Amino acid sequence: MGCVNQPQHRPARRVVVVGGGPGGYEAALVARRSGAEVAVVERSGLGGSAVLTDVVPSKTLIATAEWMRQADAGPELGIRVAGESGPEPVRTNLTVDLGAVNARVMTLAEAQSRDIRSRLEREGVRIVEGTGRLEGPLRVVVDRADGGTETLEGDVVLLAVGARPRQLDTAVPDGERILRWDQLYGLTELPERLVVVGSGVTGAEFAGAYHALGCDVVLVSSRDQVLPGEDPDAARVIQDVFTTQGMTVLSRSRAAAARRTADGVVVELADGRTVEGSHVLMAVGSVPATQGLGLEEAGVRLTPSGHVEVDRVSRTSAPGVYAAGDCTGVLPLASVAATQGRIAMAHALGDAVAPLKLETIASTVFTQPEIATVGRSRAWLEERGIRYASATLELARNPRAKMHGIRDGFVKLFSHAASGEVLGGVVVAPRASELILPVALAVAQRLTVDDVAGTATIYPSLTGSIAEVARMLHDA
């Protein structure tokens, strides 16, 4: 009998992930399931800032604020506090225990972090607690949390080191009166007057949440309108809601400095005006946490802003080194970070992979109402001279919205003028983050407005407005 060649077993590839946020832990799971030996280096807790100080905590706080806002609709819906018969909102009889709210916020964040750690450990991922830096493209040196040093060699390295809040030299956070957003959860009492500097997503979300919780809020915006990066019609709705509900919005007002006083803060504006408050939240963006990690020395090219330069499959300029998440500056969303991490590992380990398509990624601003968008915007289409049609339907016309007392918001779709393909959409509504999915599916699967219009929807439902807008575009 002839000899039978035995299969040659290749040794498992070694993957080192620096950073345990969404990009890091999702990459680790993909790599482990592909048979790789995986180590994740994390210094502050699995889940990273997304779970411990950013997305999970802020959205938990916002959920409490949303509950308070819903109480405002009580009288209109016929809800009264026992013993009361007047038209006063139910919430006038409610108080917020911010200490208890923040304790719950952090408890949920820590529980989510533990869940992620347990999942990684069950999959056989090794977790190394400490701070990692590159010494050459595929060598990670870890300053361990226990005081030791360890060197990890990998065939593939993924950088998922995230970003941190940007700080102004003239408004250095002290954790007591001048605050970064990750320091808000240490508050035990509602600020008497919270000045929020920055009207981007973070500033608008916290301004809306704290105002709903019962705090006097001043929002300082350097632009003509809040949320300058969002659909202009959507941003206008949010600003109108803010001002109608009693928030002070200072447009075209750039903050130059913030300083403490005996019992509060003073924010100095560039034009010489000042704004007084009990606390100030500096929500002026973020910067990539890429400094001091030996990246450039290892051949990893950075952009002028300090972000890691990557292609659409998350490769960096250094062979075998990939990057995912906020450190890349591609789009600061946990969903994008996770997608980048999964794509990176699939590509590195030889699996089939489709490059990242940002136009199919939905994003949400968690104000009340929420703004959810996906696909191409009006500005993008007009800049490129693409012929398109657009239709908008106010949410107040929707029967389900009327039942819930919803007055603010709309559904807007963009379609190609010739083919009818759905190119993008905007939903402004309570739970817009849930309502955007059908639009995201239409964009990702290149459906036409007729495809959407011909799909039966529940009556009554808020999703009915999406199909109705598609019908409006049938002959557009």
C-alpha positions as CSV (number, residue, x, y, z in Angstrom):
1,M,0.0,0.0,0.0
2,G,1.2,3.5,-0.7
3,C,1.8,6.0,2.0
4,V,-1.0,8.4,2.8
5,N,0.2,11.9,3.3
6,Q,-0.9,13.2,6.7
7,P,-2.4,16.7,6.7
8,Q,0.1,19.4,7.8
9,H,-1.3,21.3,10.7
10,R,-0.3,24.9,10.7
11,P,0.3,26.4,14.2
12,A,-2.4,28.7,15.4
13,R,-1.7,32.3,14.5
14,R,-1.0,34.7,17.3
15,V,-3.2,37.8,17.6
16,V,-2.5,40.6,20.1
17,V,-5.3,43.2,20.6
18,V,-4.4,46.4,22.3
19,G,-7.6,47.9,23.8
20,G,-10.7,46.1,25.0
21,G,-13.4,48.3,23.6
22,P,-15.9,47.3,21.0
23,G,-13.3,47.2,18.2
24,G,-11.0,45.2,20.4
25,Y,-13.3,42.6,21.9
26,E,-15.2,42.0,18.7
27,A,-11.9,41.4,16.9
28,A,-10.8,39.1,19.6
29,L,-14.0,37.0,19.3
30,V,-13.6,36.7,15.5
31,A,-9.9,35.8,15.8
32,R,-10.5,33.2,18.5
33,R,-13.3,31.5,16.5
34,S,-10.9,31.3,13.6
35,G,-8.6,29.3,15.7
36,A,-6.0,32.0,16.6
37,E,-4.3,32.4,19.9
38,V,-5.6,35.7,21.2
39,A,-4.5,38.1,23.9
40,V,-6.3,41.3,24.7
41,V,-4.4,44.1,26.5
42,E,-6.7,46.4,28.5
43,R,-5.8,48.9,31.2
44,S,-9.2,50.1,32.5
45,G,-11.7,47.4,32.0
46,L,-13.3,45.3,29.2
47,G,-15.6,47.3,27.0
48,G,-13.3,50.4,27.2
49,S,-14.7,53.9,27.4
50,A,-17.7,52.9,25.3
51,V,-19.0,50.7,28.1
52,L,-17.4,52.3,31.2
53,T,-17.5,56.1,30.7
54,D,-19.2,56.9,27.4
55,V,-22.0,55.1,25.5
56,V,-23.5,52.8,28.1
57,P,-23.4,55.3,31.0
58,S,-24.7,58.3,29.0
59,K,-27.5,56.3,27.4
60,T,-28.5,54.9,30.8
61,L,-28.7,58.5,32.1
62,I,-30.6,59.6,29.1
63,A,-33.1,56.7,29.6
64,T,-33.9,58.1,33.0
65,A,-34.3,61.6,31.6
66,E,-36.6,60.2,28.9
67,W,-38.8,58.8,31.6
68,M,-39.1,62.2,33.2
69,R,-39.9,63.8,29.8
70,Q,-42.7,61.3,29.1
71,A,-44.2,62.4,32.4
72,D,-44.8,65.8,30.8
73,A,-47.5,64.3,28.6
74,G,-49.4,62.9,31.5
75,P,-52.2,65.6,31.7
76,E,-52.8,65.4,27.9
77,L,-53.2,61.7,28.2
78,G,-55.5,62.0,31.2
79,I,-53.0,60.9,33.8
80,R,-53.2,62.7,37.2
81,V,-51.4,62.3,40.4
82,A,-53.7,60.9,43.1
83,G,-55.5,63.7,44.8
84,E,-54.7,66.3,42.1
85,S,-57.2,67.4,39.5
86,G,-55.5,70.3,37.8
87,P,-53.6,70.5,34.5
88,E,-50.1,70.5,36.1
89,P,-47.7,68.0,34.6
90,V,-47.2,64.8,36.6
91,R,-43.4,65.6,36.8
92,T,-44.0,68.6,39.0
93,N,-44.7,66.1,41.7
94,L,-41.5,64.1,41.0
95,T,-37.9,64.7,42.1
96,V,-34.6,63.2,40.8
97,D,-32.1,61.6,43.2
98,L,-29.0,62.1,41.0
99,G,-26.9,60.1,43.4
100,A,-29.1,57.1,42.9
101,V,-29.3,57.7,39.2
102,N,-25.6,57.8,38.8
103,A,-25.1,54.8,41.1
104,R,-27.4,52.8,38.8
105,V,-25.6,54.1,35.7
106,M,-22.2,52.9,36.9
107,T,-23.6,49.6,38.2
108,L,-25.0,48.8,34.8
109,A,-21.7,49.9,33.1
110,E,-19.6,47.7,35.3
111,A,-22.0,44.8,34.9
112,Q,-21.7,45.1,31.1
113,S,-17.9,45.2,31.4
114,R,-18.0,42.0,33.5
115,D,-20.2,40.3,30.9
116,I,-17.8,41.1,28.1
117,R,-14.9,39.8,30.2
118,S,-16.7,36.5,31.0
119,R,-17.6,36.0,27.3
120,L,-14.0,36.5,26.2
121,E,-12.7,34.1,28.9
122,R,-15.3,31.5,27.9
123,E,-14.0,31.7,24.3
124,G,-10.4,31.2,25.5
125,V,-9.1,34.7,25.0
126,R,-6.3,35.7,27.3
127,I,-6.8,39.0,29.1
128,V,-3.7,41.0,30.1
129,E,-4.4,43.9,32.4
130,G,-2.1,46.8,31.7
131,T,-1.0,49.4,29.1
132,G,0.4,48.1,25.8
133,R,2.9,49.9,23.5
134,L,4.6,48.7,20.3
135,E,8.3,47.9,20.1
136,G,8.4,47.0,16.4
137,P,5.3,46.2,14.4
138,L,4.4,42.9,15.9
139,R,5.8,43.1,19.4
140,V,3.7,44.6,22.2
141,V,5.3,45.4,25.5
142,V,2.8,45.6,28.4
143,D,3.3,47.6,31.6
144,R,1.1,45.3,33.7
145,A,-1.3,46.6,36.2
146,D,0.4,44.4,38.9
147,G,3.7,46.3,38.3
148,G,5.5,43.8,36.0
149,T,6.3,44.0,32.3
150,E,5.5,41.4,29.7
151,T,6.3,41.2,26.0
152,L,3.7,39.7,23.6
153,E,4.7,38.6,20.1
154,G,2.0,38.4,17.5
155,D,1.5,37.5,13.9
156,V,-1.2,40.1,13.8
157,V,-1.7,43.1,16.0
158,L,-4.9,45.2,16.3
159,L,-4.8,48.7,17.8
160,A,-8.1,49.7,19.4
161,V,-6.9,52.3,21.8
162,G,-9.8,54.7,21.5
163,A,-10.0,58.4,22.2
164,R,-10.2,60.7,25.2
165,P,-12.1,63.9,25.9
166,R,-10.4,67.0,24.4
167,Q,-9.4,69.6,27.0
168,L,-8.8,73.3,26.7
169,D,-5.8,74.8,28.5
170,T,-8.1,77.6,29.6
171,A,-10.8,75.3,31.1
172,V,-9.0,72.4,32.8
173,P,-11.5,70.0,34.3
174,D,-11.2,69.6,38.1
175,G,-13.9,66.9,38.5
176,E,-16.0,69.1,40.8
177,R,-17.2,72.2,39.0
178,I,-15.4,72.1,35.6
179,L,-16.2,68.7,34.2
180,R,-15.5,66.3,31.3
181,W,-18.4,64.1,30.3
182,D,-16.9,61.1,32.0
183,Q,-16.8,63.0,35.3
184,L,-20.5,63.7,35.4
185,Y,-21.3,60.4,37.0
186,G,-19.6,61.5,40.2
187,L,-22.3,64.1,40.9
188,T,-24.7,63.3,43.7
189,E,-27.0,66.3,43.3
190,L,-28.4,68.1,40.3
191,P,-26.5,71.2,39.3
192,E,-28.4,74.4,40.0
193,R,-27.3,75.7,36.6
194,L,-25.3,73.6,34.2
195,V,-23.4,75.4,31.4
196,V,-22.7,73.0,28.5
197,V,-19.9,74.1,26.2
198,G,-20.2,72.5,22.8
199,S,-23.4,71.7,20.8
200,G,-22.2,68.6,19.0
201,V,-23.6,65.2,19.8
202,T,-22.2,64.9,23.3
203,G,-23.1,68.4,24.3
204,A,-26.6,68.2,22.9
205,E,-27.3,64.8,24.5
206,F,-26.2,65.8,28.0
207,A,-27.9,69.3,27.8
208,G,-31.2,67.6,26.9
209,A,-30.8,64.9,29.5
210,Y,-30.0,67.3,32.4
211,H,-32.7,69.7,31.4
212,A,-35.2,66.8,31.4
213,L,-34.0,65.8,34.9
214,G,-34.9,69.3,36.1
215,C,-31.7,71.2,35.8
216,D,-31.4,74.8,34.5
217,V,-29.2,74.4,31.4
218,V,-27.4,76.9,29.2
219,L,-26.0,75.4,26.0
220,V,-23.1,77.4,24.5
221,S,-22.9,76.8,20.7
222,S,-20.2,78.3,18.4
223,R,-22.4,77.6,15.4
224,D,-25.7,79.1,14.1
225,Q,-27.5,76.0,15.2
226,V,-27.0,73.1,17.5
227,L,-25.8,69.8,16.1
228,P,-24.0,71.3,13.1
229,G,-23.0,67.9,11.7
230,E,-26.6,66.6,11.4
231,D,-29.3,67.1,8.9
232,P,-30.2,70.8,9.2
233,D,-33.9,70.2,9.4
234,A,-33.4,67.6,12.1
235,A,-31.1,69.9,14.1
236,R,-33.6,72.7,13.8
237,V,-36.3,70.5,15.4
238,I,-34.0,69.7,18.4
239,Q,-33.1,73.4,18.9
240,D,-36.7,74.4,18.8
241,V,-37.6,71.7,21.3
242,F,-34.7,72.8,23.6
243,T,-35.8,76.5,23.5
244,T,-39.5,75.7,23.8
245,Q,-38.9,73.6,26.9
246,G,-37.0,76.5,28.5
247,M,-33.4,75.7,27.8
248,T,-31.1,78.7,27.1
249,V,-29.2,78.2,23.8
250,L,-26.5,80.8,23.0
251,S,-25.8,80.5,19.3
252,R,-22.7,81.9,17.6
253,S,-21.0,82.0,21.0
254,R,-17.5,80.6,21.3
255,A,-16.3,79.7,24.8
256,A,-12.8,81.0,25.5
257,A,-12.3,79.9,29.1
258,A,-13.9,78.6,32.2
259,R,-12.9,79.3,35.8
260,R,-14.2,78.5,39.3
261,T,-15.7,81.1,41.6
262,A,-16.4,80.7,45.3
263,D,-19.6,78.7,44.7
264,G,-19.7,78.0,41.0
265,V,-18.2,78.7,37.6
266,V,-17.9,81.5,35.1
267,V,-17.6,80.7,31.4
268,E,-15.9,83.5,29.4
269,L,-17.0,83.9,25.8
270,A,-14.7,85.1,23.0
271,D,-16.7,88.3,22.5
272,G,-16.2,89.3,26.2
273,R,-19.5,88.1,27.6
274,T,-19.7,85.8,30.6
275,V,-22.1,83.0,31.6
276,E,-22.4,82.0,35.2
277,G,-23.4,78.6,36.5
278,S,-22.9,76.1,39.3
279,H,-21.1,73.7,37.0
280,V,-19.8,73.6,33.5
281,L,-19.5,70.6,31.2
282,M,-16.8,70.9,28.6
283,A,-18.0,68.9,25.6
284,V,-15.5,70.1,23.0
285,G,-14.7,66.9,21.2
286,S,-12.2,64.2,21.6
287,V,-8.6,63.3,20.6
288,P,-7.2,59.9,19.7
289,A,-5.3,58.1,22.5
290,T,-2.3,57.3,20.2
291,Q,0.5,59.3,21.8
292,G,3.3,57.5,23.6
293,L,2.5,54.1,22.3
294,G,5.5,53.8,19.9
295,L,3.2,53.7,16.8
296,E,5.2,55.9,14.4
297,E,8.4,54.3,15.5
298,A,6.9,50.9,14.5
299,G,5.9,52.2,11.1
300,V,2.3,53.0,11.8
301,R,1.4,56.2,10.0
302,L,-0.7,58.8,11.8
303,T,-2.8,61.6,10.3
304,P,-2.1,65.2,11.2
305,S,-4.9,64.9,13.8
306,G,-3.0,62.0,15.5
307,H,-5.4,59.3,14.2
308,V,-4.2,56.0,12.9
309,E,-4.4,55.9,9.1
310,V,-6.3,52.8,7.9
311,D,-7.8,51.5,4.7
312,R,-11.3,50.1,4.3
313,V,-10.2,46.7,5.7
314,S,-8.6,48.4,8.7
315,R,-4.9,47.9,7.6
316,T,-2.4,50.4,8.8
317,S,0.9,51.3,7.0
318,A,2.8,48.6,9.1
319,P,2.5,45.0,7.8
320,G,0.4,42.9,10.1
321,V,-0.9,45.8,12.1
322,Y,-4.5,46.8,12.0
323,A,-6.6,49.4,13.8
324,A,-10.2,49.9,14.7
325,G,-12.4,52.4,16.5
326,D,-12.1,56.0,17.6
327,C,-8.3,56.0,17.3
328,T,-8.8,55.7,13.5
329,G,-11.1,58.8,13.1
330,V,-13.2,57.0,10.6
331,L,-16.5,57.5,12.4
332,P,-16.8,57.7,16.2
333,L,-19.5,55.1,16.7
334,A,-19.2,51.9,18.8
335,S,-20.9,50.0,15.9
336,V,-18.3,51.2,13.5
337,A,-15.5,50.2,15.9
338,A,-17.0,46.7,16.2
339,T,-17.4,46.4,12.4
340,Q,-13.8,47.5,11.8
341,G,-12.5,45.0,14.3
342,R,-14.5,42.1,12.8
343,I,-13.4,43.1,9.2
344,A,-9.7,43.5,10.4
345,M,-9.6,40.0,11.8
346,A,-11.4,38.4,8.9
347,H,-8.9,40.0,6.5
348,A,-5.9,39.2,8.6
349,L,-6.8,35.5,9.1
350,G,-7.8,34.9,5.5
351,D,-11.6,34.8,5.7
352,A,-13.9,36.3,3.1
353,V,-14.5,40.0,3.9
354,A,-16.3,43.0,2.5
355,P,-14.7,46.4,3.0
356,L,-16.3,48.9,5.3
357,K,-19.2,50.8,3.7
358,L,-19.9,53.9,5.8
359,E,-23.0,54.7,3.7
360,T,-24.8,51.7,5.2
361,I,-24.0,52.6,8.8
362,A,-26.8,54.2,10.8
363,S,-26.1,56.7,13.6
364,T,-28.2,58.2,16.3
365,V,-28.2,61.4,18.4
366,F,-29.9,60.4,21.7
367,T,-31.7,63.7,22.3
368,Q,-35.5,63.8,22.8
369,P,-36.6,63.3,20.2
370,E,-33.8,61.3,18.7
371,I,-32.2,61.9,15.4
372,A,-31.3,58.8,13.4
373,T,-29.6,58.9,9.9
374,V,-28.3,56.5,7.4
375,G,-26.9,56.7,3.9
376,R,-26.3,59.9,1.9
377,S,-27.2,63.3,3.1
378,R,-28.7,66.2,1.0
379,A,-25.4,68.0,1.2
380,W,-23.4,65.0,0.0
381,L,-25.8,64.5,-3.0
382,E,-25.7,68.1,-4.0
383,E,-22.0,68.4,-3.7
384,R,-21.6,65.6,-6.2
385,G,-24.4,66.8,-8.6
386,I,-26.4,63.6,-8.1
387,R,-30.0,63.9,-9.3
388,Y,-32.2,63.0,-6.4
389,A,-35.7,63.3,-5.1
390,S,-36.7,63.9,-1.4
391,A,-39.9,63.8,0.6
392,T,-40.6,64.6,4.2
393,L,-43.6,63.7,6.4
394,E,-44.2,65.4,9.7
395,L,-44.6,62.8,12.5
396,A,-47.5,64.7,14.0
397,R,-49.7,63.4,11.1
398,N,-49.0,59.8,12.1
399,P,-52.0,58.2,14.0
400,R,-49.7,56.4,16.5
401,A,-47.8,59.6,17.2
402,K,-51.1,61.3,18.0
403,M,-52.0,58.6,20.4
404,H,-48.8,59.1,22.3
405,G,-48.9,62.9,22.2
406,I,-45.9,63.1,19.9
407,R,-45.7,66.4,18.0
408,D,-42.1,66.9,17.1
409,G,-40.2,65.0,14.4
410,F,-40.4,63.8,10.9
411,V,-39.4,61.1,8.4
412,K,-37.3,62.1,5.3
413,L,-36.1,59.9,2.5
414,F,-33.7,60.6,-0.4
415,S,-34.0,58.5,-3.6
416,H,-32.2,58.5,-6.9
417,A,-34.2,60.5,-9.4
418,A,-34.0,58.0,-12.2
419,S,-33.8,54.6,-10.5
420,G,-35.8,55.3,-7.4
421,E,-33.1,53.6,-5.3
422,V,-33.2,54.7,-1.6
423,L,-30.0,56.7,-1.0
424,G,-30.5,57.9,2.5
425,G,-32.9,58.8,5.2
426,V,-33.5,60.8,8.4
427,V,-35.9,60.0,11.2
428,V,-36.5,62.4,14.0
429,A,-38.7,60.7,16.6
430,P,-38.8,59.1,20.0
431,R,-36.9,55.8,19.5
432,A,-35.6,56.9,16.1
433,S,-32.7,54.6,16.8
434,E,-35.1,51.7,16.4
435,L,-37.1,53.2,13.5
436,I,-34.1,53.7,11.3
437,L,-33.5,50.0,10.7
438,P,-35.9,49.6,7.8
439,V,-34.3,52.6,6.1
440,A,-30.8,51.2,6.8
441,L,-31.9,47.9,5.2
442,A,-33.2,49.7,2.2
443,V,-29.9,51.6,1.7
444,A,-27.8,48.5,2.3
445,Q,-29.8,46.3,0.0
446,R,-30.3,49.0,-2.6
447,L,-34.0,48.8,-2.5
448,T,-36.2,51.3,-4.4
449,V,-38.8,53.5,-2.9
450,D,-41.4,51.2,-4.6
451,D,-39.9,48.3,-2.7
452,V,-40.4,50.1,0.6
453,A,-43.8,51.5,-0.4
454,G,-45.1,48.1,-1.4
455,T,-44.3,46.6,2.0
456,A,-47.3,46.4,4.3
457,T,-46.8,48.1,7.7
458,I,-48.7,47.7,11.0
459,Y,-51.5,50.1,11.5
460,P,-51.1,52.2,13.6
461,S,-47.4,52.4,13.8
462,L,-44.6,55.0,13.5
463,T,-43.0,52.8,10.8
464,G,-46.1,53.5,8.7
465,S,-44.7,57.0,8.0
466,I,-41.6,55.4,6.4
467,A,-43.7,53.6,3.9
468,E,-45.9,56.7,3.4
469,V,-42.8,58.8,2.5
470,A,-41.7,56.1,0.1
471,R,-45.2,56.3,-1.6
472,M,-44.8,60.1,-1.8
473,L,-41.6,59.5,-3.8
474,H,-43.2,57.1,-6.2
475,D,-43.8,59.8,-8.8
476,A,-41.2,62.3,-7.7
